[in-house]
Amino acid sequence: MLTQEIKDVVTQSPFIPITTVSKDGQPHLIVAGKVKEIRGDDTLVFGVYKMVKTRQNLAETGIMQAVAVVGKKGYRFSGKGYSEDKEVILKVEKVDSLL
């Protein structure tokens, strides 16, 4: 799912916005900085700095999206997110090209 080209865009992106959704359907958008790690071909890992509402939303719904853009290439990642220790993890189920 995450090709080398997509991984390059993720690692080169200056910041990664992520969105989660609460149980009552309210979106919560934050800028997470950089991706801490890419695991395999379907998982993005972010380091946690507070992210109280993000982690609460993930516990409630698990709905998560992230976006990475570099130059004229961009991708939206959708899937299930969860919080584990000091990480927020997105298991990517769908990738959409943005540009």
C-alpha positions as CSV (number, residue, x, y, z in Angstrom):
1,M,0.0,0.0,0.0
2,L,2.8,2.5,0.9
3,T,5.0,2.5,-2.1
4,Q,8.6,3.8,-1.9
5,E,7.4,7.0,-3.6
6,I,4.7,7.5,-1.0
7,K,7.2,6.7,1.8
8,D,9.5,9.4,0.4
9,V,6.8,12.0,0.4
10,V,5.9,11.1,4.0
11,T,9.5,11.3,5.2
12,Q,10.2,14.6,3.3
13,S,6.9,16.3,4.3
14,P,7.7,19.3,6.6
15,F,4.7,18.5,8.8
16,I,1.8,16.0,8.9
17,P,-1.7,17.1,9.8
18,I,-3.8,14.4,11.3
19,T,-7.5,14.3,11.9
20,T,-9.5,12.1,14.3
21,V,-13.3,12.0,15.0
22,S,-15.0,11.9,18.3
23,K,-17.9,9.5,19.1
24,D,-20.4,12.4,18.5
25,G,-18.9,13.0,15.0
26,Q,-16.8,16.1,15.7
27,P,-13.5,16.2,13.7
28,H,-10.3,17.2,15.5
29,L,-7.4,18.4,13.3
30,I,-3.9,18.9,14.6
31,V,-0.4,19.2,13.1
32,A,1.6,16.3,14.3
33,G,5.0,17.3,13.0
34,K,6.9,14.5,11.3
35,V,6.2,10.8,11.2
36,K,8.4,9.1,13.7
37,E,8.5,5.8,11.9
38,I,7.0,3.9,8.9
39,R,6.4,0.3,9.8
40,G,6.1,-2.1,6.8
41,D,3.9,-1.0,4.0
42,D,0.8,0.1,5.9
43,T,1.6,1.8,9.2
44,L,2.5,5.4,10.2
45,V,3.8,6.1,13.7
46,F,3.7,9.5,15.4
47,G,5.4,10.5,18.6
48,V,2.9,11.8,21.2
49,Y,3.3,15.3,22.6
50,K,0.1,15.7,24.7
51,M,-2.5,14.9,22.0
52,V,-5.1,14.4,24.7
53,K,-8.2,14.9,22.5
54,T,-6.6,12.9,19.6
55,R,-6.0,9.9,21.9
56,Q,-9.5,10.2,23.4
57,N,-11.0,10.2,19.9
58,L,-9.0,7.2,18.9
59,A,-10.1,5.3,22.0
60,E,-13.7,6.2,21.1
61,T,-13.8,5.7,17.3
62,G,-10.4,4.8,15.9
63,I,-11.1,7.0,12.9
64,M,-8.0,8.7,11.6
65,Q,-6.6,10.5,8.6
66,A,-3.2,12.0,7.8
67,V,-1.9,14.1,4.9
68,A,1.6,14.4,3.5
69,V,2.6,16.8,0.8
70,V,5.9,17.7,-0.8
71,G,6.1,19.9,-3.8
72,K,3.4,18.7,-6.3
73,K,2.9,15.3,-4.7
74,G,0.5,14.7,-1.9
75,Y,-1.4,11.8,-0.3
76,R,-4.2,11.4,2.2
77,F,-4.1,8.3,4.4
78,S,-7.2,6.9,6.0
79,G,-7.6,4.0,8.4
80,K,-7.7,2.9,12.0
81,G,-5.7,4.7,14.6
82,Y,-4.8,3.9,18.1
83,S,-2.6,5.1,20.9
84,E,0.0,2.9,22.4
85,D,2.5,4.0,25.1
86,K,4.0,7.3,23.7
87,E,2.9,6.7,20.1
88,V,-0.1,7.3,17.9
89,I,-0.3,4.7,15.2
90,L,-2.2,4.8,12.0
91,K,-2.9,1.5,10.2
92,V,-3.4,2.7,6.7
93,E,-6.4,1.2,4.9
94,K,-6.7,3.6,2.0
95,V,-4.3,6.0,0.2
96,D,-5.7,8.8,-2.0
97,S,-3.4,10.9,-4.3
98,L,-4.1,14.6,-3.7
99,L,-2.1,16.4,-6.4
